[in-house]
Structure formats: C-alpha cells, structure tokens
C-alpha cells in the first residue's frame, strides 16, 4: 500500500511540474517580495533614524548660553559658553566641556520678568 501511495504521489508531482513548465511567471515577479522588504526596512528603520538625526541637529544648533541642558551621560547643568563643537556646561560649582553631540535635551530659561 505504501508503494502505491509513493508511486501515485510521484506521478502526480511529475504531472504538476509538466503543467507549470509551460506557464512561468515573468522574471520581475520574483523581485516583488524583495522590493516589499526594502520598503518595510525604509519606513521602519531608516526613515525614523534620519528624522531623529535631523531633530538632534536642530537641537544642537539651538544651544545658547543660559539654556538648561541634559547630557547623554545624565549631567544636568546650564550652558555658560558655546564653542564650535563643544559647550561649557556649569554643573553646580564645576564647569565641564561637553561635546554638542552629547546634548539630549535643552530647556530654554524662564524669564524672571514673567514670574512677577
């Protein structure tokens, strides 16, 4: 019985292969899944990363003296001087030179006149 099953299955598969040899899909159809995968990678990984990088560049460009900042290391301080690639951050009584690329958050100072 198993020999009949194997023989029948083999002949069925051979007939199915003969039937599909005459009607093959165009070659470009094989690339459609790859195009979808690339599109998914673009919208899930690449585009959000580019958006975050652009926001970081805007954040760095807006750094001014007197702004309260948080660095990627967790330091919280006030900018006392801005240079080309670095800022001087005053943390308590200590002044630290920090790369602008390590600034993660900038808060503009509140005006003393608005409190009155």
C-alpha positions in Angstrom: 0.0 0.0 0.0 2.8 2.5 0.8 4.5 1.7 -2.5 1.2 2.6 -4.3 1.0 5.8 -2.4 4.6 6.8 -3.2 4.1 5.9 -6.9 0.8 7.8 -7.1 2.3 10.9 -5.3 5.4 10.9 -7.5 3.4 10.7 -10.7 1.1 13.4 -9.5 4.0 15.7 -8.8 5.6 14.9 -12.1 2.4 15.9 -13.9 2.1 19.1 -11.9 5.7 20.0 -12.8 5.0 19.4 -16.5 1.9 21.6 -16.4 3.7 24.5 -14.8 6.7 24.4 -17.1 4.7 25.9 -19.9 3.3 28.8 -17.9 6.1 30.5 -15.9 5.6 33.9 -14.3 7.6 36.9 -15.6 11.1 37.2 -14.0 10.3 40.6 -12.4 7.6 38.9 -10.2 10.4 37.1 -8.3 11.7 40.5 -7.2 8.4 41.8 -5.8 9.0 40.3 -2.3 12.4 41.9 -2.1 11.0 45.3 -3.0 8.4 45.0 -0.2 11.1 44.0 2.3 13.3 47.0 1.3 10.2 49.3 1.6 9.5 47.9 5.1 13.1 48.5 6.2 13.0 52.0 4.9 9.8 53.0 6.7 10.5 51.1 9.9 14.3 51.6 10.4 15.9 54.1 8.1 13.3 56.9 8.0 12.8 57.2 11.8 16.6 57.2 12.3 17.0 60.1 9.7 14.2 62.0 11.4 15.9 61.6 14.9 19.2 62.7 13.4 17.7 65.8 11.9 16.0 66.7 15.3 19.3 66.2 17.1 21.0 68.6 14.6 18.3 71.2 15.2 18.7 70.8 19.0 22.5 71.3 18.7 22.1 74.4 16.5 19.7 76.0 19.0 22.0 75.7 22.0 22.7 79.1 23.6 24.3 80.5 26.7 21.9 80.2 29.7 20.0 77.2 28.4 19.4 74.3 30.8 20.7 71.1 29.3 20.8 67.3 30.0 23.7 65.4 28.5 23.7 61.7 27.3 25.7 60.9 30.5 22.9 62.2 32.7 24.5 65.5 33.7 22.1 68.4 34.3 23.5 71.9 34.0 23.4 75.3 32.4 25.4 76.3 29.3 27.9 79.0 30.2 29.7 79.2 26.8 29.1 77.8 23.3 32.0 76.9 21.0 32.1 75.3 17.6 31.9 71.6 18.6 31.6 71.9 22.3 29.7 73.7 25.1 30.8 74.6 28.5 28.2 73.3 31.0 28.1 74.6 34.5 27.1 71.8 36.9 27.0 73.2 40.5 30.3 75.0 41.0 32.1 73.0 38.3 32.4 73.8 34.6 32.6 70.9 32.2 33.4 71.0 28.5 30.9 68.7 26.7 30.6 67.8 23.0 27.4 69.2 21.4 26.6 65.8 20.0 26.1 64.6 23.6 23.3 67.0 24.4 20.0 65.2 24.7 17.7 67.8 26.0 17.7 71.6 26.0 15.2 73.7 28.1 15.1 77.4 27.5 15.4 79.5 30.6 12.3 81.2 32.0 12.4 84.9 32.1 12.4 86.5 35.6 10.1 89.2 34.5 7.4 86.7 33.5 7.2 85.5 37.2 6.4 89.0 38.6 
